Structures are given as structure tokens and as C-alpha cells.
Amino acid sequence: MTLVNINVQNMAGYTPGEQPESLSIIKLNTNENPYPPSPLVRAAIAQITDEQLRRYPSPDARLFREAAARVHGVPADWIMATNGGDELLSVIFRACLLPGDRVAFLEPSYSLYPVLAAGIGAAVEALPYRVVGSTWNVPDEIYSVNARLLVIVNPNAPSGTLTDIDALDRIIKSFNGVVLIDEAYVDFAPYSALPLVKKHANLILLRSMSKGYGLAGMRFGYGIAQRILLDQFYKIRDSYPCDAVAIAAATAALEDQAYARQTWAKVIDQRDWLRGALSEMGFSGPESFSNFVLSAVPAGFSAPDLYARLKADGVLVRYFNLPGLQDKLRITVGKPAENAALVRALGRIISGHDMASQRKA
Ligand SMILES: Cc1ncc(COP(=O)(O)O)c(C=O)c1O
């Protein structure tokens, strides 16, 4: 196929996680919040008028920007709303990189980054995470990396590990280009890099409404950065990336902090339970600060085989056939009954008997 440019001809596209239509499957594969969005979201959607549907929406999602400014304590023009965090990534990659430019990120991390780089013809500088005992650290090379764009997922996906703020501060100071801290999972972590945005004009944070706010079906994300940087990104993004319904829903969800926080607390509680239950079965992995756990399968078992057997049992988790991940499963934290069902299924597969029956979720 020579109709498209050579970069596109040569690249492999992104493979999204499986989205089964059956609602009876226990879906622990794409890190959605197991709880629905705030009830205020439905009320906000119900109030959408025909006139709002007839007209184009606010180009900058004004109501959402103002709500985000209040929640995060930054000016409204430091917020850029996008059609999911993924669109923000695409805007930043396109704004920062020309063919041949270098983009650096840690490996493994979100598997969309190399795809976006390949589409532009940018060169990837992959910095391997250092696995130290039971955690993962950023390698020292990050302080001297030479690239136009540096992406750090914090908490990391797919490991769930967290880099501390002082290290992030030093990394940003030492880097000449734009630093993107992808905080898609930050709602489940003890802290955000938000205070650093005030200090560094070359920093942008990515936030997603898909995980913490239970709105993956709505497609809404946003960036937080100083206006001087966002003004550049605004130039190349779509004119109306967020529709009127999504703006109303995302605004209502973000404003109901009390509801969202209650779902995060339940997920965090279950995450720690799940990690304990997996460890009792011989799985091992770093402490997670996210809404999923990454676990190496017990000795003598194969991760793709366990993935397939769980799927046959009606439980969907994520297996990545990528370097460093081939012996691991990434499991989204679900509701207590879903986590218990997963542990029961694994118990049956691993030891032939139901290990979870003695545990209470
Ligand atoms: C690390 C990371 N960043 C960004 C995103 C994008 O999220 P969304 O486009 O749903 O807001 C995801 C989604 O899975 C992710 O895992």
C-alpha cells in the first residue's frame, strides 16, 4: 500500500485492549474504574437541550476548564480539555516532534507512545526501568537524555510503581525539551506532580477521566500546563474535540470529588487485598499505586497460558507479549466480588482447588 506515507506504511498500529460485548465477562483488562460515575453525571446528561446538540460545543470546554481550575487551584487557561488522554498525547507528540527528532520514555510503559512516535517518524530513546528488589526505579541515564520530548507515566503503567516528586523535579530541571508526566492513574496514588507545573514551563501533566472518574465510555481527558506551553498545543489540536454531552458529563464528574474519592478508596483497599491474595498463590510484583497490579506468574506457569485459561473461565486480564512482561499478567482491580472470582479461578487453575474459598474479599 503506497497511498499513505512511508512512516505509516512501515509502522504497526496500536492494539487496544479487548472490549468484549458480553456483560457477563469479568473485565479486568483495561483499567476502568469498577464503579460507575457520580449520579450527578446522569443528571447533567439529562439536562442537555436540543439547542446544545444543534450548536457546536464550546471550543475549549469552558465549563470543564473552570471546574478543573477550581479543583486543581490553577488558572483556567492552564487546562486543555481533549477527547480522552490519548488525544492529548497525540497533540503533544505532533506539536513537539518532527521526523527524525528524538522522544524518550521509560520501558516498559504505555504501549501507545512508540506508535505515536512511529507515525511521525520520530526516533525512540527507550530508557529501561531499573528493577531494584521489589520496585522499579528510573535509570540514571534519564538525567542526561537528549531528546525533544520526555514522557514519564506516574504511577507507571503497566507496573503501578511511583516515582517521587524530588526525582521528577530534578529530571525536569535537567531536561531541555518538553516533559510530559502521564498521570492517567494518579487518582489512586498518594500524590501528583501538580506543584511542579507552577515551577516548570516545560512540564505538562496528562489527566484522564477514564480511570478515576468512571467515564472511559465518554472519552475525556485534559492537560495541565502553564499557558505559554498550552497556547502552542492549542494551535494544532482539533477545533471541537470534546462534544457537548461529554463536557457536561466530565464537568459533573470532576465537581463531585466526594463521590470520586469514595470510589478511589474502595479500589485502593481492594488493590491491597488482591496483591496479598496473589502473593499467597506464588505471584510476585511491585507495590502498586494505581488501579491495577502487575504480577509475575508462579514458577512453572506460563503467563499467556494463564491468561487464556482465565479467559476461558470468563475472566479477562491483560497479557503483553513485550520484553520484560512476558512472564507477567496485568490485572485491573475490580469490585470485591470480581476480585474474589479472579482469585478463585486462578486458585482452581494453579492448584486444582479453590484457594480463595478460605479468604474473604
Ligand atoms: C498510561 C496511560 N495514559 C493515557 C491513557 C489514555 O486514557 P484515555 O484516553 O482513556 O483518557 C491510558 C489509557 O489506558 C493509559 O494507560
The ligand as an SDF file (V2000), in Angstrom:
LIG
                    3D

 16 16  0  0  0  0  0  0  0  0999 V2000
   -0.7460    5.3980   30.7630 C   0  0  0  0  0  0  0  0  0  0  0  0
   -1.9750    5.8480   30.0490 C   0  0  0  0  0  0  0  0  0  0  0  0
   -2.0250    7.1000   29.5880 N   0  0  0  0  0  0  0  0  0  0  0  0
   -3.1030    7.5640   28.9430 C   0  0  0  0  0  0  0  0  0  0  0  0
   -4.1870    6.7570   28.7110 C   0  0  0  0  0  0  0  0  0  0  0  0
   -5.3320    7.3360   27.9320 C   0  0  0  0  0  0  0  0  0  0  0  0
   -6.5260    7.2740   28.5740 O   0  0  0  0  0  0  0  0  0  0  0  0
   -7.8570    7.8660   27.9560 P   0  0  0  0  0  0  0  0  0  0  0  0
   -7.6090    8.1780   26.5060 O   0  0  0  0  0  0  0  0  0  0  0  0
   -8.8920    6.8390   28.1590 O   0  0  0  0  0  0  0  0  0  0  0  0
   -8.1260    9.1470   28.7330 O   0  0  0  0  0  0  0  0  0  0  0  0
   -4.1750    5.4300   29.1640 C   0  0  0  0  0  0  0  0  0  0  0  0
   -5.3010    4.5160   28.8940 C   0  0  0  0  0  0  0  0  0  0  0  0
   -5.2950    3.3460   29.1180 O   0  0  0  0  0  0  0  0  0  0  0  0
   -3.0410    4.9680   29.8480 C   0  0  0  0  0  0  0  0  0  0  0  0
   -2.9670    3.7020   30.3050 O   0  0  0  0  0  0  0  0  0  0  0  0
  1  2  1  0
  2  3  1  0
  2 15  2  0
  3  4  2  0
  4  5  1  0
  5  6  1  0
  5 12  2  0
  6  7  1  0
  7  8  1  0
  8  9  2  0
  8 10  1  0
  8 11  1  0
 12 13  1  0
 12 15  1  0
 13 14  2  0
 15 16  1  0
M  END
$$$$
